Amino acid sequence: MMQSVGADPEVRAALERVRPHPDAEEALARVSWSVLTEPGDGVAGALIAESGAVSALESALGGGTLAGSDVGGQALSEARARWAPRANAHRVVDAIRGAADVGARLLLPGDALWPNSLDDLGVHAPTLLWVRGDPALLTGAIRVAIVGARAASAYGEMLAGDFAGELAAGGAVVVSGGAYGIDGAAHRAALGVGGNTVAFLAGGVDRAYPQGHQQLLRRIVETGAVVSEVPCGTAPTKWRFLSRNRLIAALSDATVVVEAGWRSGSLNTAGHAAALGRPLGAVPGPVTSASSAGCHRLLREYDARCVTTTAEIRELWGEVVSGGSTATTSDPDRSRLLDALSSRAPRPVLELSRRSGLAPERIGSLLGLLELDGVVTRIESGWQKRREGERRG
């Protein structure tokens, strides 16, 4: 499949448009995987992790067992049965041309602008990302997910807008799913203050969904980023919405659920954030409100932090709050280490080094100071950030 696609000069030209100076073989293999699989396919992810996208694709479509692979025979057989009906070179060509037509950019793992936080998803990490807008927003600055109900109340939309506007004005990138309700309020507020926002879609980046957000998504493309892991032309489905939520949680330094019903899809995003050890906040509402029942469930069952102000949201990712106002610590290394620490799960020094990019020796000295300040605590398996109520002083 890949050889026939790669031999077409028009396809090569389109690939050059979505990914200047590409490693064509790797890019074509990963686009092929995105066509063959549904988002988060763990069997595909395991094969790619074992032998790389190119070799894994050849083996997956070639039949037979894979010597030395940890992927079991039955799992591989079932996966091949899923993939076979989609093994169509024309769909790979359409994916590349469709992206080129809308000015999308193809990002692959290992690229300078690839968000490494997505790699925490393991075998369920995306094989690629299609981005319309500025891919640099996926890395660098603090990214906070603001999510919630589509059928939001005026209370929920007001708070989502207030939080997103203040956070974006302060330099944070607001991440959400482009949907009606809380998502839309967060995106619009970030744009309204001239801030940055990222929308993850469950369908292709060429398809505005919901239709009523065509203009909003167009504005996000102009100053922010619209992102998807599925090829252009792909329609959003219920499963793809749920799978998309794992990307919102993994990309973000913290997730805040503003308003959600008992079974809201936002709880799925929150569940991914909790599983990844990302800070999780929930906004309380009236105890009689069905629209806030999901947030109250997060506070009770997921150990989410109760957040009612932007200062409390900033605390989720380690900004120091005192006297009712928020001030970021002046030492950038300290900020990076605080970002790498979790208040939910202890992390050893080597893991903190990987997440922060700081040398283990530097981390050791900073942890000593943070421990004296009562910000962190050491337990047998590593270091953990203290919750605000546990801190001394």
C-alpha positions as CSV (number, residue, x, y, z in Angstrom):
1,M,0.0,0.0,0.0
2,M,2.7,2.5,1.0
3,Q,4.9,1.8,-2.0
4,S,2.2,2.6,-4.5
5,V,1.3,5.8,-2.7
6,G,4.9,7.0,-2.3
7,A,5.6,6.5,-6.0
8,D,3.0,9.1,-7.0
9,P,4.8,12.5,-7.6
10,E,1.5,14.5,-6.9
11,V,1.2,12.8,-3.5
12,R,4.8,13.5,-2.8
13,A,4.2,17.2,-3.6
14,A,1.1,17.2,-1.3
15,L,3.1,15.6,1.4
16,E,5.7,18.3,1.1
17,R,3.0,20.9,1.6
18,V,1.8,19.4,4.9
19,R,5.3,18.5,6.1
20,P,8.2,20.4,4.5
21,H,11.2,18.3,3.9
22,P,9.6,15.1,5.2
23,D,11.0,11.7,6.0
24,A,8.5,10.5,3.4
25,E,8.6,6.8,4.3
26,E,7.9,7.4,8.0
27,A,5.3,10.0,7.2
28,L,3.5,7.8,4.8
29,A,3.6,4.9,7.2
30,R,2.0,6.9,10.0
31,V,-0.7,8.4,7.7
32,S,-1.4,4.8,6.6
33,W,-1.8,3.8,10.3
34,S,-4.2,6.7,10.9
35,V,-6.3,5.4,8.0
36,L,-6.2,1.8,9.1
37,T,-7.0,2.2,12.8
38,E,-9.4,3.9,15.1
39,P,-7.8,6.4,17.6
40,G,-6.0,4.8,20.5
41,D,-5.7,1.3,18.9
42,G,-3.4,-0.4,21.5
43,V,-2.4,-3.2,19.2
44,A,-1.1,-0.8,16.6
45,G,0.6,1.3,19.2
46,A,2.4,-1.8,20.6
47,L,3.6,-2.9,17.2
48,I,4.8,0.6,16.3
49,A,6.6,0.9,19.7
50,E,8.3,-2.5,19.1
51,S,9.5,-2.0,15.5
52,G,8.7,1.4,14.3
53,A,5.8,2.6,12.1
54,V,7.3,1.4,8.8
55,S,8.3,-2.1,9.8
56,A,5.2,-2.5,11.8
57,L,3.0,-1.6,8.9
58,E,4.7,-4.1,6.6
59,S,4.3,-6.8,9.2
60,A,0.8,-6.0,10.1
61,L,-0.4,-6.2,6.5
62,G,1.8,-9.1,5.5
63,G,0.1,-11.9,7.5
64,G,1.7,-14.5,9.6
65,T,3.0,-14.3,13.1
66,L,5.5,-11.7,14.2
67,A,8.7,-13.3,15.7
68,G,9.7,-11.8,19.0
69,S,6.6,-9.6,19.3
70,D,4.8,-9.2,22.6
71,V,1.5,-8.8,20.7
72,G,-0.3,-12.1,21.1
73,G,-1.5,-14.1,18.1
74,Q,-5.2,-13.7,18.8
75,A,-4.9,-10.0,19.5
76,L,-3.0,-9.5,16.2
77,S,-5.4,-11.7,14.3
78,E,-8.4,-9.7,15.5
79,A,-6.6,-6.4,14.8
80,R,-5.8,-7.5,11.2
81,A,-9.4,-8.3,10.7
82,R,-10.3,-4.7,11.8
83,W,-7.6,-3.2,9.6
84,A,-8.0,-5.2,6.4
85,P,-11.2,-3.5,5.1
86,R,-9.4,-0.1,5.4
87,A,-6.2,-1.1,3.6
88,N,-6.8,1.2,0.7
89,A,-4.1,3.3,-0.9
90,H,-6.7,5.8,-2.1
91,R,-7.7,6.7,1.4
92,V,-4.1,7.5,2.3
93,V,-3.8,9.8,-0.8
94,D,-7.1,11.5,0.2
95,A,-5.9,12.1,3.7
96,I,-2.7,13.8,2.5
97,R,-4.4,15.8,-0.2
98,G,-7.3,16.8,2.0
99,A,-4.8,18.2,4.6
100,A,-2.9,20.0,2.0
101,D,-6.1,21.6,0.6
102,V,-6.9,23.2,4.0
103,G,-3.4,24.1,4.9
104,A,-3.0,21.6,7.7
105,R,0.4,20.5,9.0
106,L,1.4,17.0,9.8
107,L,3.2,16.4,13.1
108,L,4.9,13.2,14.0
109,P,6.4,11.9,17.3
110,G,10.0,13.1,17.5
111,D,9.3,16.4,15.8
112,A,10.5,19.6,17.5
113,L,6.9,20.7,18.0
114,W,5.5,17.3,18.9
115,P,3.9,17.6,22.4
116,N,5.8,14.9,24.4
117,S,3.1,14.9,27.1
118,L,1.0,12.8,24.7
119,D,3.6,10.1,24.9
120,D,2.4,9.4,28.5
121,L,-0.6,7.6,26.9
122,G,1.8,4.7,26.0
123,V,0.5,2.4,23.3
124,H,-2.7,4.5,23.1
125,A,-0.7,7.6,22.1
126,P,-1.6,9.1,18.7
127,T,0.4,8.0,15.7
128,L,0.3,11.6,14.3
129,L,-1.5,14.9,14.6
130,W,-3.0,17.1,11.9
131,V,-2.8,20.8,12.9
132,R,-4.4,23.8,11.4
133,G,-3.0,27.0,12.9
134,D,0.0,27.3,15.1
135,P,1.5,23.9,16.2
136,A,3.9,25.7,18.6
137,L,0.9,26.2,21.0
138,L,1.0,22.4,21.7
139,T,4.3,22.8,23.6
140,G,6.0,25.5,25.8
141,A,3.4,27.5,27.7
142,I,1.2,26.2,30.4
143,R,-1.8,24.5,28.9
144,V,-5.1,24.2,30.9
145,A,-8.1,22.2,29.7
146,I,-11.5,23.8,30.5
147,V,-14.3,21.4,29.7
148,G,-17.9,20.7,30.6
149,A,-21.4,20.2,29.5
150,R,-22.7,21.0,26.1
151,A,-26.1,21.9,27.5
152,A,-24.5,24.3,30.0
153,S,-26.3,26.7,32.2
154,A,-25.8,30.5,32.1
155,Y,-23.8,30.0,35.4
156,G,-21.5,27.5,33.8
157,E,-20.9,29.5,30.6
158,M,-20.2,32.6,32.7
159,L,-17.6,30.9,34.9
160,A,-16.0,29.1,31.9
161,G,-15.6,32.5,30.1
162,D,-14.3,34.2,33.2
163,F,-11.7,31.5,34.0
164,A,-10.6,31.1,30.4
165,G,-10.3,34.8,29.7
166,E,-8.2,35.5,32.9
167,L,-6.0,32.4,32.3
168,A,-5.4,33.2,28.6
169,A,-4.7,36.9,29.4
170,G,-2.1,35.6,31.9
171,G,-0.3,33.6,29.2
172,A,-1.9,30.1,29.6
173,V,-3.1,28.2,26.5
174,V,-6.8,27.2,26.9
175,V,-7.5,23.7,25.6
176,S,-11.0,22.4,24.9
177,G,-13.0,20.3,22.5
178,G,-14.7,22.9,20.3
179,A,-18.2,21.8,21.4
180,Y,-21.3,23.9,22.4
181,G,-21.6,25.0,26.0
182,I,-18.6,25.1,28.2
183,D,-16.1,24.4,25.4
184,G,-17.3,27.2,23.2
185,A,-17.5,29.7,26.1
186,A,-13.8,28.9,27.0
187,H,-12.6,29.2,23.4
188,R,-14.4,32.5,22.8
189,A,-13.2,34.0,26.0
190,A,-9.6,33.2,25.2
191,L,-9.9,34.7,21.8
192,G,-11.7,37.7,23.2
193,V,-8.7,38.7,25.3
194,G,-6.2,38.1,22.5
195,G,-5.0,34.9,24.1
196,N,-4.2,31.4,22.8
197,T,-6.6,28.5,22.5
198,V,-6.4,24.9,21.1
199,A,-9.4,22.9,20.0
200,F,-9.2,19.1,19.7
201,L,-11.7,17.7,17.2
202,A,-13.2,14.2,17.0
203,G,-13.4,14.4,13.2
204,G,-11.0,15.7,10.6
205,V,-9.6,19.2,10.9
206,D,-11.3,20.0,7.6
207,R,-14.7,19.5,9.1
208,A,-16.2,22.1,11.4
209,Y,-18.2,20.3,14.0
210,P,-20.6,21.3,15.4
211,Q,-21.8,23.2,12.3
212,G,-22.8,26.1,14.4
213,H,-19.1,26.6,15.4
214,Q,-17.8,27.1,11.9
215,Q,-16.9,30.8,12.5
216,L,-15.5,30.0,15.9
217,L,-13.2,27.3,14.6
218,R,-12.1,29.5,11.8
219,R,-11.1,32.2,14.3
220,I,-9.2,29.5,16.3
221,V,-7.3,28.5,13.2
222,E,-6.3,32.1,12.6
223,T,-4.7,32.7,16.0
224,G,-4.7,29.3,17.8
225,A,-4.7,25.7,16.7
226,V,-7.3,23.2,15.6
227,V,-6.0,19.6,16.1
228,S,-7.1,16.0,15.3
229,E,-5.5,12.6,15.0
230,V,-7.9,11.3,12.4
231,P,-7.5,12.0,8.7
232,C,-9.3,14.9,6.9
233,G,-12.8,13.8,5.8
234,T,-13.3,11.7,8.9
235,A,-16.7,12.2,10.5
236,P,-16.9,12.5,14.3
237,T,-18.6,9.6,16.1
238,K,-19.4,8.9,19.7
239,W,-16.3,6.7,20.1
240,R,-14.1,9.3,18.5
241,F,-15.3,11.9,20.9
242,L,-14.5,9.7,23.9
243,S,-11.1,8.9,22.4
244,R,-10.4,12.6,21.6
245,N,-10.8,13.3,25.3
246,R,-7.7,11.4,26.2
247,L,-5.7,13.9,24.1
248,I,-7.2,16.9,25.8
249,A,-6.2,15.5,29.2
250,A,-2.8,14.3,28.2
251,L,-1.8,17.6,26.5
252,S,-2.9,19.8,29.4
253,D,-0.9,20.6,32.6
254,A,-4.3,20.6,34.4
255,T,-7.9,19.9,33.6
256,V,-10.8,21.9,35.0
257,V,-14.4,20.7,34.7
258,V,-16.7,23.7,35.0
259,E,-20.1,22.1,34.8
260,A,-21.1,18.5,34.0
261,G,-24.0,16.2,34.5
262,W,-23.8,12.8,36.2
263,R,-22.9,11.0,33.0
264,S,-21.3,13.9,31.1
265,G,-18.5,13.1,28.6
266,S,-16.4,15.6,30.5
267,L,-16.1,13.0,33.2
268,N,-14.3,10.8,30.6
269,T,-11.8,13.6,30.1
270,A,-11.4,13.9,33.9
271,G,-10.9,10.2,34.2
272,H,-8.0,10.3,31.7
273,A,-6.5,13.3,33.6
274,A,-6.7,11.4,36.9
275,A,-5.2,8.2,35.3
276,L,-2.3,10.2,33.9
277,G,-1.7,11.9,37.3
278,R,-2.5,15.3,35.9
279,P,-4.0,17.9,38.3
280,L,-7.8,17.8,38.2
281,G,-10.1,20.6,39.3
282,A,-13.9,20.8,39.5
283,V,-16.1,23.8,40.0
284,P,-19.0,23.3,42.5
285,G,-22.5,24.3,41.9
286,P,-25.9,24.2,43.7
287,V,-26.4,20.7,45.2
288,T,-29.9,20.7,43.6
289,S,-28.4,21.3,40.1
290,A,-28.3,18.3,37.7
291,S,-25.8,20.3,35.7
292,S,-23.3,20.2,38.5
293,A,-23.8,16.6,39.7
294,G,-20.8,15.4,37.7
295,C,-18.5,18.0,39.2
296,H,-19.7,17.0,42.7
297,R,-19.0,13.4,41.7
298,L,-15.5,14.3,40.7
299,L,-14.9,16.0,44.1
300,R,-16.2,12.9,45.9
301,E,-15.0,10.0,43.8
302,Y,-12.0,11.3,41.8
303,D,-10.3,13.4,44.5
304,A,-10.6,16.4,42.3
305,R,-9.6,19.8,43.8
306,C,-12.4,22.3,44.4
307,V,-11.7,25.4,42.4
308,T,-13.7,28.6,42.4
309,T,-11.2,31.2,41.2
310,T,-8.5,31.5,38.6
311,A,-5.9,31.7,41.4
312,E,-7.1,28.3,42.7
313,I,-6.8,26.9,39.1
314,R,-3.3,28.2,38.8
315,E,-2.4,26.4,42.0
316,L,-3.2,23.1,40.2
317,W,0.0,23.4,38.2
318,G,2.2,24.8,40.9
319,E,1.9,28.6,40.9
320,V,2.4,30.0,44.4
321,V,-0.5,31.9,45.9
322,S,-0.2,34.2,48.8
323,G,-2.3,37.0,50.2
324,G,-5.1,36.3,47.7
325,S,-3.0,37.1,44.7
326,T,-1.1,34.8,42.4
327,A,2.6,35.2,41.7
328,T,4.8,32.8,39.8
329,T,8.0,31.8,41.5
330,S,10.9,33.8,40.0
331,D,13.2,30.8,39.6
332,P,12.3,29.1,36.2
333,D,13.9,25.8,37.3
334,R,11.6,25.8,40.3
335,S,8.6,26.4,38.1
336,R,9.6,23.6,35.8
337,L,10.0,21.2,38.8
338,L,6.7,22.2,40.3
339,D,5.1,21.5,36.9
340,A,6.6,18.0,36.9
341,L,5.5,17.2,40.4
342,S,2.0,15.7,41.2
343,S,-0.1,16.1,44.3
344,R,-1.8,12.8,43.5
345,A,1.1,10.4,43.0
346,P,4.7,10.3,44.1
347,R,7.4,10.6,41.4
348,P,11.1,9.5,41.8
349,V,13.9,12.0,40.9
350,L,14.6,10.3,37.5
351,E,11.0,10.7,36.5
352,L,11.0,14.3,37.6
353,S,14.1,14.8,35.5
354,R,12.5,13.3,32.4
355,R,9.4,15.5,32.8
356,S,11.1,18.7,33.6
357,G,14.3,18.5,31.6
358,L,16.4,19.3,34.6
359,A,19.5,17.4,35.8
360,P,18.9,15.0,38.7
361,E,21.4,16.9,40.8
362,R,19.6,20.2,40.3
363,I,16.3,18.6,41.1
364,G,17.8,17.2,44.4
365,S,18.8,20.7,45.6
366,L,15.5,22.2,44.6
367,L,13.5,19.5,46.3
368,G,15.4,20.2,49.5
369,L,14.3,23.8,49.4
370,L,10.8,23.0,48.5
371,E,10.6,20.5,51.4
372,L,11.8,23.2,53.8
373,D,9.1,25.5,52.5
374,G,6.5,22.8,53.1
375,V,5.6,22.6,49.4
376,V,6.6,19.0,48.8
377,T,6.9,15.9,50.9
378,R,9.1,12.8,50.5
379,I,7.7,9.3,50.8
380,E,9.2,5.9,50.1
381,S,8.5,5.8,46.3
382,G,9.4,9.4,45.5
383,W,8.4,13.1,45.9
384,Q,4.8,14.5,46.0
385,K,3.5,18.0,46.0
386,R,1.5,18.9,49.1
387,R,-2.1,20.0,48.7
388,E,-2.7,23.6,49.6
389,G,-4.4,22.7,52.9
390,E,-1.5,20.5,54.0
391,R,1.2,23.1,53.5
392,R,2.9,24.7,56.5
393,G,2.8,28.4,57.1
